[in-house]
Amino acid sequence: MFKTQEESSEFLQGFLPQLEKTPEGRGVVLCAPFTSLDLMSKNLHNSRVQLGAQNIHWEDSGAYTGEIAGAMLKEINVRYVIVGHSERRQYFGETDETVNKRLLAAQRHGLIPILCVGETKEQRDANETESVIINQLKKDLVDVNQEQLVIAYEPIWAIGTGDTCEASDANQVIGMIRSQLKVADVPIQYGGSVKPKNIDEIMAQPEIDGALVGGASLEPDSFARIVNYQ
């Protein structure tokens, strides 16, 4: 929940010029608040940046105050949508059942969902990381088309805390996630205190296809350095 429309416009002015040296084939997605999506859609036209939303409702319309429908996102050229982010699960009652319904709705509208999974500190300390994530995947991915999917592993204990999962640990968990999928080349990202200073090491890992970036994406120079990892 950052950036007014004016701030979003300023961000793009500082960010887009830094993508001229970004290697071809490297995908860049900005998942903005709903109020900035239309403005960003217009400003990103003919750029290499795709637009993402932060949530989607499972119904196409109805009395669901405060929610957003797939057609509303498609109309303004949104291509991706984050589903099941840990903050949605933690603060807003998101369950694996509602995550599954949102994933199916996103795909029904031709959007590519970015499914977030991950464990808490308590679960990690109890050596439950693998079982927790396998259980999430099992429930979240019922009837989901894995050809049209991105997964983000975000250890909840590493989000906004400054604690980063060791790159080798993240790589291991992401390899485990891949082993649970029917489609081997689903892009799997790491999210959790991703910063300019650790992005090169994270992206050097063989199983990690990308990064889901939080706080470090709010400054144009910081996010551009992450996008332009070495």
Backbone as CSV, one residue per row, in Angstrom:
resi,resn,N_x,N_y,N_z,CA_x,CA_y,CA_z,C_x,C_y,C_z
1,MET,0.851,-1.181,0.000,0.000,0.000,0.000,0.893,1.239,0.000
2,PHE,1.556,1.436,-1.135,2.467,2.567,-1.312,2.175,3.268,-2.643
3,LYS,2.382,4.563,-2.664,2.405,5.413,-3.858,1.023,5.844,-4.375
4,THR,0.841,7.167,-4.342,-0.303,7.793,-5.005,-0.049,7.747,-6.519
5,GLN,-1.006,8.226,-7.294,-0.802,8.275,-8.746,0.380,9.189,-9.094
6,GLU,0.465,10.326,-8.416,1.580,11.256,-8.684,2.924,10.592,-8.372
7,GLU,2.986,9.887,-7.254,4.233,9.211,-6.876,4.558,8.062,-7.836
8,SER,3.518,7.383,-8.315,3.724,6.307,-9.285,4.307,6.853,-10.580
9,SER,3.800,8.000,-11.007,4.287,8.641,-12.228,5.756,9.048,-12.071
10,GLU,6.088,9.603,-10.916,7.488,9.980,-10.633,8.391,8.759,-10.635
11,PHE,7.893,7.668,-10.053,8.667,6.424,-10.011,9.021,5.974,-11.427
12,LEU,8.023,5.954,-12.317,8.258,5.487,-13.685,9.273,6.363,-14.413
13,GLN,9.215,7.674,-14.154,10.170,8.586,-14.805,11.605,8.268,-14.408
14,GLY,11.771,7.837,-13.155,13.117,7.479,-12.703,13.522,6.061,-13.061
15,PHE,12.528,5.190,-13.237,12.807,3.752,-13.411,12.980,3.336,-14.871
16,LEU,12.051,3.750,-15.724,12.034,3.244,-17.099,13.323,3.494,-17.886
17,PRO,13.959,4.685,-17.752,15.204,4.901,-18.513,16.308,3.908,-18.134
18,GLN,16.233,3.330,-16.935,17.294,2.416,-16.488,17.128,1.004,-17.046
19,LEU,16.063,0.802,-17.830,15.843,-0.519,-18.415,16.432,-0.647,-19.814
20,GLU,17.047,0.426,-20.302,17.598,0.376,-21.657,18.721,-0.655,-21.771
21,LYS,19.427,-0.904,-20.658,20.540,-1.859,-20.687,20.129,-3.239,-20.159
22,THR,18.850,-3.395,-19.804,18.387,-4.684,-19.270,18.412,-5.748,-20.372
23,PRO,18.998,-6.920,-20.087,19.072,-7.972,-21.106,17.696,-8.351,-21.649
24,GLU,17.655,-8.658,-22.942,16.414,-9.139,-23.573,15.965,-10.429,-22.887
25,GLY,14.674,-10.659,-22.839,14.173,-11.904,-22.277,14.036,-11.880,-20.769
26,ARG,14.447,-10.795,-20.144,14.285,-10.673,-18.689,12.964,-9.972,-18.411
27,GLY,12.044,-10.655,-17.734,10.706,-10.097,-17.519,10.661,-9.137,-16.341
28,VAL,9.951,-8.038,-16.529,9.789,-7.042,-15.462,8.288,-6.789,-15.272
29,VAL,7.814,-6.950,-14.046,6.396,-6.745,-13.747,6.285,-5.808,-12.550
30,LEU,5.439,-4.795,-12.667,5.148,-3.903,-11.538,3.740,-4.181,-11.048
31,CYS,3.614,-4.581,-9.785,2.305,-4.882,-9.186,1.897,-3.709,-8.301
32,ALA,1.118,-2.823,-8.890,0.802,-1.546,-8.242,-0.549,-1.597,-7.526
33,PRO,-0.792,-0.649,-6.611,-2.126,-0.533,-6.004,-3.172,-0.239,-7.081
34,PHE,-4.406,-0.592,-6.801,-5.476,-0.460,-7.796,-5.588,0.960,-8.357
35,THR,-5.398,1.979,-7.501,-5.601,3.361,-7.953,-4.552,3.804,-8.967
36,SER,-3.403,3.140,-9.008,-2.343,3.530,-9.944,-2.321,2.689,-11.218
37,LEU,-3.122,1.632,-11.278,-3.003,0.693,-12.402,-3.332,1.342,-13.749
38,ASP,-4.400,2.138,-13.820,-4.798,2.723,-15.095,-3.731,3.699,-15.585
39,LEU,-3.263,4.551,-14.677,-2.216,5.518,-15.030,-0.957,4.800,-15.511
40,MET,-0.574,3.742,-14.802,0.640,3.028,-15.179,0.443,2.285,-16.496
41,SER,-0.747,1.757,-16.706,-1.030,1.074,-17.966,-0.771,1.996,-19.152
42,LYS,-1.233,3.237,-19.041,-1.038,4.209,-20.132,0.437,4.556,-20.296
43,ASN,1.148,4.676,-19.186,2.558,5.077,-19.248,3.499,3.933,-19.639
44,LEU,3.034,2.697,-19.464,3.888,1.545,-19.780,3.659,1.032,-21.198
45,HIS,2.743,1.678,-21.930,2.455,1.252,-23.297,3.743,1.292,-24.121
46,ASN,4.012,0.222,-24.842,5.236,0.104,-25.655,6.520,0.031,-24.832
47,SER,6.404,-0.185,-23.538,7.614,-0.416,-22.733,7.748,-1.925,-22.528
48,ARG,8.839,-2.343,-21.926,9.031,-3.781,-21.698,8.490,-4.221,-20.342
49,VAL,7.856,-3.288,-19.618,7.330,-3.602,-18.287,5.872,-4.042,-18.404
50,GLN,5.540,-5.168,-17.769,4.163,-5.641,-17.705,3.536,-5.195,-16.396
51,LEU,2.221,-5.155,-16.392,1.504,-4.644,-15.228,0.875,-5.794,-14.446
52,GLY,0.971,-5.701,-13.125,0.353,-6.704,-12.257,-0.490,-6.030,-11.185
53,ALA,-1.521,-6.743,-10.716,-2.347,-6.271,-9.597,-1.981,-7.083,-8.354
54,GLN,-2.474,-6.649,-7.204,-2.101,-7.280,-5.938,-3.164,-8.240,-5.401
55,ASN,-4.309,-8.320,-6.104,-5.384,-9.211,-5.645,-6.433,-9.316,-6.736
56,ILE,-7.276,-10.329,-6.642,-8.403,-10.517,-7.555,-9.471,-11.312,-6.804
57,HIS,-10.747,-10.986,-7.051,-11.822,-11.769,-6.426,-12.197,-12.946,-7.309
58,TRP,-12.785,-13.974,-6.685,-13.106,-15.183,-7.457,-14.398,-15.074,-8.242
59,GLU,-15.258,-14.111,-7.898,-16.486,-13.918,-8.669,-16.259,-12.836,-9.737
60,ASP,-17.071,-12.882,-10.801,-16.914,-11.917,-11.892,-17.571,-10.577,-11.574
61,SER,-18.528,-10.587,-10.637,-19.178,-9.348,-10.189,-19.981,-9.708,-8.948
62,GLY,-20.519,-8.701,-8.282,-21.372,-9.005,-7.134,-21.134,-8.096,-5.951
63,ALA,-21.847,-8.383,-4.866,-21.790,-7.553,-3.662,-20.597,-7.978,-2.803
64,TYR,-19.407,-7.624,-3.260,-18.161,-7.965,-2.546,-17.376,-6.674,-2.334
65,THR,-17.903,-5.828,-1.478,-17.344,-4.497,-1.268,-15.846,-4.562,-0.969
66,GLY,-15.093,-3.746,-1.681,-13.655,-3.665,-1.446,-12.837,-4.642,-2.272
67,GLU,-13.502,-5.511,-3.046,-12.781,-6.483,-3.877,-12.706,-5.991,-5.328
68,ILE,-11.963,-6.715,-6.167,-11.804,-6.322,-7.573,-11.984,-7.549,-8.459
69,ALA,-12.650,-7.364,-9.595,-12.961,-8.482,-10.498,-11.954,-8.565,-11.642
70,GLY,-11.828,-9.777,-12.180,-10.869,-10.001,-13.257,-11.094,-9.107,-14.464
71,ALA,-12.354,-8.906,-14.862,-12.642,-8.077,-16.042,-12.183,-6.635,-15.840
72,MET,-12.258,-6.158,-14.590,-11.819,-4.790,-14.280,-10.315,-4.643,-14.492
73,LEU,-9.577,-5.713,-14.183,-8.123,-5.693,-14.346,-7.745,-5.859,-15.815
74,LYS,-8.415,-6.772,-16.501,-8.122,-7.007,-17.920,-8.340,-5.750,-18.751
75,GLU,-9.381,-5.000,-18.405,-9.760,-3.827,-19.189,-8.630,-2.788,-19.245
76,ILE,-7.787,-2.763,-18.207,-6.696,-1.784,-18.180,-5.340,-2.466,-18.404
77,ASN,-5.386,-3.594,-19.128,-4.160,-4.266,-19.589,-3.277,-4.822,-18.473
78,VAL,-3.896,-5.199,-17.359,-3.155,-5.937,-16.336,-2.904,-7.345,-16.875
79,ARG,-1.693,-7.845,-16.652,-1.307,-9.162,-17.190,-1.110,-10.195,-16.089
80,TYR,-0.670,-9.737,-14.911,-0.360,-10.629,-13.786,-1.159,-10.209,-12.559
81,VAL,-1.326,-11.130,-11.617,-1.954,-10.764,-10.343,-1.364,-11.630,-9.229
82,ILE,-0.988,-10.982,-8.142,-0.467,-11.698,-6.973,-1.643,-12.337,-6.232
83,VAL,-1.501,-13.604,-5.888,-2.562,-14.317,-5.162,-1.959,-15.004,-3.936
84,GLY,-2.614,-14.823,-2.788,-2.192,-15.536,-1.583,-0.934,-14.999,-0.941
85,HIS,-0.630,-13.724,-1.163,0.534,-13.144,-0.483,0.396,-13.339,1.025
86,SER,1.508,-13.521,1.686,1.458,-13.838,3.130,0.719,-12.771,3.928
87,GLU,0.794,-11.512,3.468,0.081,-10.458,4.203,-1.431,-10.600,4.034
88,ARG,-1.876,-11.094,2.870,-3.302,-11.367,2.686,-3.734,-12.527,3.591
89,ARG,-2.866,-13.511,3.696,-3.195,-14.666,4.553,-3.173,-14.258,6.027
90,GLN,-2.187,-13.445,6.386,-1.970,-13.104,7.799,-2.983,-12.092,8.333
91,TYR,-3.287,-11.052,7.535,-4.107,-9.949,8.043,-5.549,-9.974,7.554
92,PHE,-5.824,-10.665,6.439,-7.152,-10.529,5.827,-7.877,-11.861,5.643
93,GLY,-7.458,-12.854,6.421,-8.219,-14.088,6.481,-8.158,-14.968,5.243
94,GLU,-7.168,-14.724,4.373,-7.036,-15.570,3.174,-6.712,-16.997,3.593
95,THR,-7.399,-17.953,2.971,-7.156,-19.367,3.249,-6.718,-20.057,1.968
96,ASP,-6.244,-21.290,2.084,-5.875,-22.033,0.882,-7.074,-22.215,-0.040
97,GLU,-8.260,-22.323,0.546,-9.472,-22.479,-0.270,-9.754,-21.220,-1.082
98,THR,-9.663,-20.037,-0.447,-9.931,-18.800,-1.191,-8.793,-18.510,-2.165
99,VAL,-7.577,-18.872,-1.805,-6.445,-18.709,-2.729,-6.705,-19.513,-4.003
100,ASN,-7.154,-20.747,-3.847,-7.446,-21.593,-5.002,-8.522,-20.957,-5.897
101,LYS,-9.566,-20.418,-5.266,-10.654,-19.801,-6.039,-10.151,-18.561,-6.787
102,ARG,-9.251,-17.803,-6.165,-8.699,-16.611,-6.825,-7.775,-17.002,-7.984
103,LEU,-6.989,-18.058,-7.780,-6.116,-18.537,-8.861,-6.945,-18.924,-10.080
104,LEU,-8.015,-19.676,-9.838,-8.866,-20.128,-10.941,-9.537,-18.937,-11.631
105,ALA,-9.945,-17.940,-10.853,-10.571,-16.743,-11.439,-9.568,-15.982,-12.304
106,ALA,-8.347,-15.842,-11.820,-7.309,-15.138,-12.597,-7.119,-15.813,-13.949
107,GLN,-6.988,-17.130,-13.931,-6.761,-17.847,-15.184,-7.985,-17.799,-16.098
108,ARG,-9.152,-17.796,-15.502,-10.383,-17.699,-16.297,-10.417,-16.397,-17.098
109,HIS,-9.804,-15.363,-16.546,-9.778,-14.052,-17.208,-8.490,-13.829,-18.005
110,GLY,-7.702,-14.887,-18.171,-6.490,-14.757,-18.974,-5.355,-14.037,-18.271
111,LEU,-5.439,-13.935,-16.948,-4.357,-13.335,-16.162,-3.433,-14.441,-15.656
112,ILE,-2.166,-14.117,-15.496,-1.216,-15.081,-14.942,-1.061,-14.812,-13.449
113,PRO,-1.517,-15.747,-12.602,-1.382,-15.528,-11.164,0.035,-15.814,-10.668
114,ILE,0.458,-15.019,-9.705,1.717,-15.246,-8.993,1.328,-15.769,-7.613
115,LEU,1.398,-17.082,-7.448,0.988,-17.718,-6.188,2.112,-17.643,-5.165
116,CYS,1.801,-17.100,-3.979,2.798,-16.998,-2.910,2.600,-18.121,-1.887
117,VAL,3.686,-18.794,-1.568,3.673,-19.814,-0.514,4.886,-19.593,0.390
118,GLY,4.790,-20.071,1.629,5.926,-19.922,2.535,5.544,-20.214,3.968
119,GLU,6.575,-20.401,4.793,6.372,-20.818,6.180,6.683,-19.691,7.164
120,THR,6.120,-19.804,8.380,6.404,-18.852,9.451,7.712,-19.238,10.150
121,LYS,8.158,-18.355,11.033,9.372,-18.624,11.823,9.173,-19.875,12.688
122,GLU,7.994,-19.966,13.309,7.705,-21.099,14.192,7.731,-22.415,13.403
123,GLN,7.151,-22.393,12.227,7.128,-23.603,11.394,8.530,-23.973,10.934
124,ARG,9.325,-22.963,10.616,10.696,-23.239,10.185,11.510,-23.839,11.329
125,ASP,11.365,-23.225,12.514,12.117,-23.710,13.681,11.721,-25.136,14.061
126,ALA,10.483,-25.521,13.720,10.003,-26.875,14.026,10.294,-27.856,12.883
127,ASN,11.128,-27.394,11.914,11.471,-28.235,10.753,10.249,-28.655,9.940
128,GLU,9.272,-27.750,9.861,8.035,-28.075,9.133,7.944,-27.387,7.766
129,THR,9.025,-26.724,7.351,8.988,-25.953,6.101,8.440,-26.777,4.944
130,GLU,9.011,-27.955,4.742,8.642,-28.769,3.587,7.178,-29.198,3.649
131,SER,6.745,-29.706,4.798,5.363,-30.198,4.902,4.353,-29.070,4.770
132,VAL,4.678,-27.899,5.337,3.769,-26.748,5.245,3.585,-26.331,3.787
133,ILE,4.696,-26.231,3.056,4.619,-25.754,1.670,3.971,-26.798,0.761
134,ILE,4.287,-28.058,0.969,3.658,-29.113,0.166,2.142,-29.094,0.374
135,ASN,1.725,-28.884,1.620,0.299,-28.815,1.940,-0.358,-27.606,1.261
136,GLN,0.336,-26.463,1.288,-0.196,-25.268,0.617,-0.375,-25.540,-0.877
137,LEU,0.653,-26.082,-1.504,0.596,-26.329,-2.943,-0.538,-27.283,-3.297
138,LYS,-0.682,-28.323,-2.485,-1.713,-29.334,-2.738,-3.104,-28.696,-2.757
139,LYS,-3.369,-27.827,-1.783,-4.690,-27.198,-1.680,-4.860,-26.037,-2.667
140,ASP,-3.793,-25.265,-2.840,-3.894,-24.056,-3.678,-4.044,-24.388,-5.162
141,LEU,-3.418,-25.482,-5.610,-3.314,-25.736,-7.051,-4.368,-26.689,-7.615
142,VAL,-5.410,-26.982,-6.848,-6.473,-27.864,-7.345,-7.074,-27.281,-8.630
143,ASP,-7.000,-28.030,-9.711,-7.573,-27.651,-11.020,-6.915,-26.431,-11.667
144,VAL,-5.780,-25.997,-11.135,-5.086,-24.830,-11.695,-4.204,-25.272,-12.861
145,ASN,-4.220,-24.485,-13.944,-3.384,-24.747,-15.113,-1.951,-24.284,-14.824
146,GLN,-1.049,-25.233,-14.638,0.326,-24.877,-14.275,1.123,-24.305,-15.447
147,GLU,0.557,-24.349,-16.645,1.224,-23.716,-17.796,1.087,-22.191,-17.731
148,GLN,0.107,-21.715,-16.965,-0.151,-20.273,-16.864,-0.018,-19.843,-15.408
149,LEU,1.173,-19.975,-14.863,1.365,-19.798,-13.418,2.788,-19.359,-13.111
150,VAL,2.914,-18.514,-12.106,4.209,-18.197,-11.490,4.057,-18.507,-10.007
151,ILE,5.093,-19.051,-9.396,5.065,-19.296,-7.952,6.163,-18.466,-7.294
152,ALA,5.843,-17.900,-6.144,6.848,-17.168,-5.365,6.973,-17.828,-3.998
153,TYR,8.198,-18.268,-3.686,8.469,-18.765,-2.334,8.868,-17.575,-1.478
154,GLU,8.036,-17.273,-0.493,8.351,-16.160,0.403,8.286,-16.645,1.841
155,PRO,9.450,-16.985,2.427,9.456,-17.335,3.848,8.946,-16.136,4.656
156,ILE,7.862,-16.338,5.380,7.183,-15.218,6.039,8.113,-14.518,7.030
157,TRP,9.004,-15.276,7.644,9.918,-14.705,8.635,10.968,-13.788,7.989
158,ALA,11.054,-13.794,6.662,12.064,-12.970,5.988,11.461,-11.752,5.299
159,ILE,10.155,-11.534,5.463,9.512,-10.422,4.768,9.532,-9.177,5.637
160,GLY,10.236,-8.157,5.154,10.271,-6.878,5.858,10.971,-6.925,7.198
161,THR,11.646,-8.031,7.496,12.308,-8.152,8.796,13.795,-7.857,8.686
162,GLY,14.303,-7.831,7.438,15.745,-7.701,7.252,16.433,-9.054,7.283
163,ASP,15.747,-10.092,7.796,16.301,-11.452,7.760,16.093,-12.007,6.356
164,THR,17.169,-12.449,5.746,17.035,-13.062,4.424,17.335,-14.538,4.532
165,CYS,16.549,-15.311,3.878,16.827,-16.731,3.748,18.152,-16.857,2.996
166,GLU,19.051,-17.694,3.473,20.300,-17.920,2.731,19.946,-18.343,1.311
167,ALA,20.693,-17.837,0.336,20.387,-18.123,-1.064,20.367,-19.629,-1.328
168,SER,21.288,-20.356,-0.702,21.349,-21.807,-0.919,20.128,-22.504,-0.305
169,ASP,19.638,-21.982,0.843,18.425,-22.537,1.462,17.204,-22.280,0.580
170,ALA,17.110,-21.037,0.080,15.992,-20.689,-0.803,16.017,-21.575,-2.047
171,ASN,17.202,-21.802,-2.578,17.359,-22.641,-3.763,16.857,-24.060,-3.488
172,GLN,17.170,-24.556,-2.312,16.762,-25.918,-1.938,15.241,-26.027,-1.835
173,VAL,14.622,-25.037,-1.177,13.159,-25.051,-1.024,12.479,-24.929,-2.397
174,ILE,13.025,-24.066,-3.239,12.431,-23.871,-4.561,12.572,-25.144,-5.404
175,GLY,13.678,-25.843,-5.258,13.827,-27.137,-5.920,12.782,-28.131,-5.443
176,MET,12.506,-28.096,-4.123,11.476,-28.972,-3.549,10.101,-28.607,-4.120
177,ILE,9.815,-27.302,-4.221,8.542,-26.858,-4.797,8.411,-27.375,-6.233
178,ARG,9.487,-27.243,-6.993,9.454,-27.690,-8.395,9.139,-29.188,-8.492
179,SER,9.660,-29.950,-7.527,9.452,-31.404,-7.550,7.988,-31.775,-7.322
180,GLN,7.198,-30.838,-6.789,5.778,-31.101,-6.512,4.878,-30.740,-7.693
181,LEU,5.439,-30.135,-8.731,4.634,-29.610,-9.830,4.546,-30.588,-10.987
182,LYS,3.466,-30.458,-11.745,3.312,-31.283,-12.948,4.089,-30.685,-14.116
183,VAL,4.293,-29.369,-14.084,4.999,-28.659,-15.159,6.345,-28.180,-14.611
184,ALA,7.414,-28.726,-15.162,8.746,-28.489,-14.581,9.250,-27.061,-14.762
185,ASP,8.790,-26.383,-15.828,9.375,-25.058,-16.093,8.485,-23.898,-15.621
186,VAL,7.617,-24.150,-14.638,6.892,-23.037,-13.993,7.944,-22.079,-13.409
187,PRO,7.885,-20.776,-13.725,8.835,-19.839,-13.114,8.603,-19.781,-11.600
188,ILE,9.664,-19.991,-10.832,9.559,-19.919,-9.368,10.510,-18.836,-8.863
189,GLN,9.934,-17.894,-8.136,10.682,-16.744,-7.635,10.973,-16.901,-6.143
190,TYR,11.949,-16.125,-5.686,12.176,-15.992,-4.251,11.738,-14.592,-3.821
191,GLY,11.031,-14.502,-2.693,10.657,-13.204,-2.139,10.940,-13.177,-0.645
192,GLY,11.483,-12.087,-0.157,11.766,-11.958,1.280,13.054,-11.195,1.505
193,SER,12.949,-9.881,1.734,14.119,-9.010,1.944,15.121,-9.110,0.792
194,VAL,14.583,-9.128,-0.442,15.449,-9.055,-1.631,15.921,-7.610,-1.767
195,LYS,17.239,-7.436,-1.909,17.830,-6.092,-1.959,18.895,-6.039,-3.053
196,PRO,19.310,-4.828,-3.431,20.396,-4.719,-4.416,21.649,-5.480,-3.991
197,LYS,21.928,-5.532,-2.685,23.184,-6.155,-2.236,23.141,-7.686,-2.240
198,ASN,21.931,-8.293,-2.298,21.907,-9.766,-2.308,21.313,-10.371,-3.582
199,ILE,20.859,-9.519,-4.528,20.173,-10.040,-5.702,21.100,-10.892,-6.586
200,ASP,22.356,-10.510,-6.716,23.261,-11.275,-7.597,23.437,-12.703,-7.087
201,GLU,23.585,-12.833,-5.776,23.767,-14.159,-5.188,22.488,-14.989,-5.325
202,ILE,21.345,-14.339,-5.089,20.059,-15.042,-5.208,19.874,-15.568,-6.629
203,MET,20.127,-14.716,-7.613,19.866,-15.093,-9.006,20.934,-16.030,-9.580
204,ALA,22.015,-16.224,-8.849,23.043,-17.185,-9.281,22.630,-18.622,-8.975
205,GLN,21.581,-18.772,-8.159,21.136,-20.117,-7.770,20.406,-20.795,-8.935
206,PRO,20.681,-22.061,-9.189,20.136,-22.722,-10.378,18.618,-22.896,-10.395
207,GLU,17.990,-23.020,-9.223,16.540,-23.259,-9.191,15.709,-21.972,-9.188
208,ILE,16.341,-20.840,-8.910,15.605,-19.583,-8.718,15.497,-18.827,-10.038
209,ASP,14.255,-18.586,-10.472,14.008,-17.958,-11.771,13.799,-16.452,-11.684
210,GLY,13.565,-15.937,-10.494,13.261,-14.517,-10.390,13.067,-14.113,-8.946
211,ALA,12.656,-12.866,-8.758,12.472,-12.350,-7.399,11.155,-11.599,-7.297
212,LEU,10.474,-11.794,-6.176,9.289,-11.007,-5.832,9.769,-9.976,-4.819
213,VAL,9.815,-8.721,-5.228,10.510,-7.691,-4.454,9.511,-6.786,-3.745
214,GLY,9.729,-6.558,-2.457,8.856,-5.687,-1.679,9.440,-4.297,-1.528
215,GLY,9.903,-3.981,-0.325,10.372,-2.627,-0.006,11.428,-2.079,-0.942
216,ALA,12.313,-2.949,-1.427,13.407,-2.484,-2.292,12.922,-2.093,-3.686
217,SER,11.638,-2.344,-3.973,11.100,-1.946,-5.286,10.529,-0.531,-5.261
218,LEU,10.519,0.108,-4.105,9.849,1.407,-3.987,10.694,2.575,-4.490
219,GLU,12.011,2.363,-4.588,12.908,3.396,-5.117,13.360,2.985,-6.512
220,PRO,13.268,3.884,-7.501,13.619,3.526,-8.879,15.032,2.948,-9.022
221,ASP,16.017,3.575,-8.370,17.407,3.119,-8.522,17.598,1.740,-7.895
222,SER,16.977,1.536,-6.752,17.089,0.264,-6.042,16.472,-0.865,-6.862
223,PHE,15.257,-0.625,-7.383,14.584,-1.682,-8.139,15.287,-1.929,-9.483
224,ALA,15.783,-0.855,-10.089,16.493,-1.018,-11.367,17.747,-1.864,-11.178
225,ARG,18.443,-1.677,-10.071,19.637,-2.502,-9.800,19.257,-3.974,-9.651
226,ILE,18.105,-4.221,-9.029,17.638,-5.601,-8.882,17.275,-6.199,-10.241
227,VAL,16.555,-5.440,-11.036,16.175,-5.911,-12.377,17.440,-6.181,-13.216
228,ASN,18.424,-5.324,-13.052,19.667,-5.440,-13.831,20.731,-6.220,-13.068
229,TYR,20.297,-7.275,-12.375,21.261,-8.089,-11.615,22.334,-8.641,-12.545
230,GLN,23.485,-8.942,-11.949,24.626,-9.457,-12.742,24.746,-10.949,-12.577
